[in-house]
Amino acid sequence: MIQRHESLSLRRQCELLGLDRSGLYYTPVPIAPEEIALCHRLDELYTARPHYGVRSMTAVLRREGPAINPKRVRRLLRQMGLLAI
């Protein structure tokens, strides 16, 4: 959409399109495979026990592997749109 052009600067092109220039230079950070695996495990736990909240999910995950922070569990559940029943 935006190209380097001699007659129109990048600033002007962004201005015409109503975009911020900072968005031009941003490169998205890929999601770590560990994070994806954790999301899959949270989804499995939620499917099996939809009444589990953040504390219960954190306790189960801590029993299964390395220590995990409740804030991280809360953030991932929120991103996935999962709520305890």
N, C-alpha and C positions, 0 to 999 in steps of 0.2 A: 504494500500500500504506500509506504513512504520510501522514496529512493533518493539517493544522492543525485542531485540535478544541478546544473550550473546556473540556471535561471531562478530557481526557487531554493532558498536555504532550508535546512532541516527545521530550523526554528519557525519559518513562515509556513511550511507544510503542516507542522504540528498545530500551529495557530489556526490555520484554515480548517483542519479536521477536528479541532476542539480537543486535542490530546495533550497530555503533559509530556515534555521532552524526557523526563526521567524514565518514563515507560519505554522509551526507545532503547535505552541502554541496559535495561534490566534483563538478565537471563535467569529464568526460573531454576531453582535448585532442585535436583531430582530427589525423590523420596527414598530414604535408605531402605534396603531390603529387610532389615530388622524391624523397622517401623511397619512395613507392610505385613510381615509375619505376625506382629503383635496385633494389628488391626484384624487380621483373619481369626486369631485366637479369641479376641474380644467378641467378634461376631458369633463364633461358635458358642462361647459361654452365654451370650445374650440369647441366642436361639434356644439353648437348653434351659436357661433359667432367667426369663425376662424380668423377674422380680428382684434380681440382684442389682444393687446400686454400686456406686463407686467404691465404697469401703469393702464390700463383699468381693467385687471383681479384683480389687487390689490384693486382698488376702489370698484368693485362689491363685493369682499369677505369681505371688511371692512364694507360695508353696511349690509351684511348678519349676521355678527357675530363679534367675538373679533378681535382686531387689528392684522394685519398680515404685515410682513415686505416685501417690494418689492424684497429684495435679496432672501428671501425664495421662493417666487413665481417664480422668475427667475431660481433658482436652480432646483426646481421641474419640471418646464416646460422643462428645458434642459435635465433632467434625463429621462423624458417621451418622448423626441424627438419631442416636439411640437414647431412650429414656427408660428408667425403671418403671414398672407398672405398680 
